[in-house]
Amino acid sequence: MKKLTAVLCLGVLALGGIRMAHAAVTPEATMPRNKIPKEYLWDLTKIFKSDALWKQGIAEVKASFKEFASLRGKLSDPSKLNRCLDLYFAKHGLANRVTMYANLREDSDTTDALTQAMNTEALALMADFMRETSFIKQEVLEMSDTALAKAYKSKPGLTQYKPYLDELRRRRARLLNPEAERVLSMAGDNLWAEIDLNELPSPLESAFHALLSDIVWPKIKDEKGTEVQLTLSNYPKYRASSDRRVRKEAVESFFKTIHRYEHVFATLLGGQAQFNKFLAQARNYPTAMEAYLDKDNLPVTVYTNLIEAVHANVKPLHRYVALRKKIMKLDQVHLYDLYPPLVAGVKSDIPYEKAVEMIQEALKPLGQEYLDVLAEGMNPKHGWVDVYPNKNKKSGAFSSSCYGVTPYVKMNYFNDFDDVSTLAHEYGHALHSHLTMKAQPPWTSRYTSFIAEIASTVNEILLSDTLIAKAKTPAEKLYLLTERLETLRTTIYRQTLFAEFELLIHAAAEAGTPITADLLGKTYGTLITKYYGPEYVMGPTDSIEWAYIPHLYYKFYVFVYATGLSSAIAIADRLQQGLPGAAEAYLDMLRGGSSKPPLELLKEAGVDLTKPTAVEAAAALFDKTITEIETLFEAK
């Protein structure tokens, strides 16, 4: 991937009143963990001081099962309901801490048998806890409105749980009898889950991944003519090769291989759509989309408005294809021409401390309160962040949090510009969790996936816009503009294409149409042609791309990437304009958790996704970026 030119010196930075002065570290993936200065490792003692105390946490959660059992069948008594909810949130929080501690320990060293066993034990504990407490939902949903109103009056302590109980009971008309609920639960129903089971694979998704892992992929010749084994992990690298022969061979051989298994992939994806249809209809939802959006209290108009708005603003994507054709001097634009960089990569060297400085500068529109927390969290001495790669550390980056503990950020920081952007992204998540936990009690501190990607993306946009505005050379500016362009293309347009494809698959299942490989290929191919326009030329196997996309098994989740980025662009614009109250309105959204419906929280931050305005603005930014790139290239 192309990188920004930036040879920057490591120094002492004064950020938000906190000074950082650390020894320079040269990132190295094979570095032993014990060779990394301790200050750059996360401090898990904030969760548990020792493994022995972690074990005590497990024992304490297990000991609570007896008291939960004594309360089963008795929640119509207000005092017992109050006690049960007190106990539930206390022990659920403890179980979360047990799970997070073990997960972060294992993530640091995947070869450590002890931490692997700890993680397995923690996950088993959480499964046991959810099973032992499942009666709470059933009994609360069975209570009449009158009985619950009386309970609030007779036991004032219960009123603190009213937002949680109201949200739990919002869909009580969808509740079935106890035996039917038991059967649906055994079948894998997650429409009532209090943990996000979209994060856990369904049997069909597991089979999909097993099939992918068992496929023997072909060999291709790299840029030097050396034969290399194509894999799922290196396919994106060769797909983005600047050598057209290499990327063409990678894509065509990859798709040709998948095509041999098209009927198996179609059976798996069709089976997932049929299963989603079954769960929705079992609860009397007219469509699977309505069922899964209702889980997060979202109207279907949010989903359909996104697709309609993208359709109405697809011309900039057609311009994008023409831009690639012109800049890359291509006779035709194929799928394998969409991923190589438009500008040549250049070396970057941005130490972690400099990245912190860059991010702090870019996020000034968010205000001093945000910056102060950010400065604390990004300073390694406070233990929030695990900065550098090390031998046997899992790849990638994430933010993890549980109530009552500071958020944790995992990085594999290699001093690249992309790492700076990732750092800004993950701290968006971390501060979202921090602000929510500070403002909300445990029972309204969880925010939905619909909101989750906005905070991270706002940070990325503010960083990108700041760097573009301060670019020292046309080459730097061009690089940054092309990065923005690709983010918009792959998130707004490509993810919406996936979302529309998912909707059409389910519509076919709900209409009783057999979901075959031929149907899926024709449907996907039609969408590719519609989205990318007349300059794009379909290859003979391009329409099989749907077969290896895991997001299509996530149950109407993928659309939130597009709505999240559209919302973030609108919010960032309000912040950069300095509109009165914009920053506080946005921070209030981050503090909101689940205290209000997600669409309402977003509207209060200034974005209404039931209207096309935000998506139109994102498309306009995409179009504007194309114009800026064209201007810079013409000036070269």
Number of C-alpha atoms within 10 A of each C-alpha: 11 19 19 21 19 15 11 12 12 15 14 12 16 12 19 16 11 11 13 17 12 17 9 13 14 12 17 15 16 11 16 14 18 10 8 18 13 14 17 20 21 22 19 18 11 16 18 17 11 12 13 9 13 21 14 14 18 20 12 14 22 18 12 15 17 11 13 19 13 11 18 17 13 15 19 16 15 21 16 17 21 21 16 21 17 14 15 20 14 13 21 18 17 22 25 17 24 28 24 21 23 23 19 19 20 23 19 22 18 15 13 13 11 12 20 18 12 21 22 14 16 24 18 12 20 20 12 15 20 16 11 17 18 14 18 20 15 17 16 17 20 16 15 11 11 8 12 18 12 12 20 17 12 13 15 12 16 20 15 13 17 14 15 17 17 12 18 16 18 14 15 15 10 16 17 16 9 13 9 12 16 12 11 18 14 9 11 13 19 17 21 15 14 12 11 12 15 15 8 11 14 16 12 17 20 14 15 22 14 11 14 18 12 8 14 12 17 14 16 19 17 19 15 8 9 9 11 11 13 21 18 13 8 11 16 16 15 26 24 21 22 18 14 17 13 20 27 19 18 28 22 18 18 22 19 18 16 22 19 11 15 21 16 18 24 20 17 21 26 22 16 23 24 21 19 26 21 19 21 21 15 16 17 14 17 13 19 25 22 18 26 21 20 16 17 18 18 18 15 15 15 19 24 16 17 27 22 16 17 23 15 13 20 17 15 21 21 17 18 23 20 20 18 20 19 14 13 16 10 13 9 15 22 17 19 22 23 18 18 22 19 19 17 13 13 14 12 18 17 24 24 26 21 19 21 22 15 18 26 22 16 20 24 14 19 22 13 12 10 19 21 15 14 22 22 18 22 26 21 22 17 17 23 27 24 22 23 24 24 21 16 18 21 16 14 11 17 17 20 17 18 23 22 16 14 20 22 26 24 26 21 22 25 22 20 21 21 17 19 22 20 22 29 29 24 25 27 24 25 25 24 26 28 23 20 26 25 13 16 17 17 20 19 19 23 21 21 16 17 21 23 21 23 28 28 25 26 27 25 29 23 26 21 19 17 17 19 19 10 11 15 12 10 14 18 18 20 23 24 22 21 19 19 20 20 18 15 22 19 15 21 26 22 19 20 25 24 20 26 23 19 25 21 15 25 24 17 16 23 19 9 10 12 14 21 16 21 14 15 23 20 13 17 24 20 14 17 19 15 15 22 24 19 12 19 21 15 17 13 10 18 21 22 21 17 22 24 17 10 12 17 22 22 17 19 23 18 22 25 25 24 30 27 24 26 28 31 25 24 20 26 24 17 20 23 17 11 13 10 10 11 22 21 14 18 24 20 18 26 27 23 24 28 22 20 16 16 22 20 14 23 24 16 15 23 17 22 18 21 17 14 18 16 24 27 17 17 23 25 14 17 23 18 14 20 20 15 15 21 15 12 13 13 8 8 7
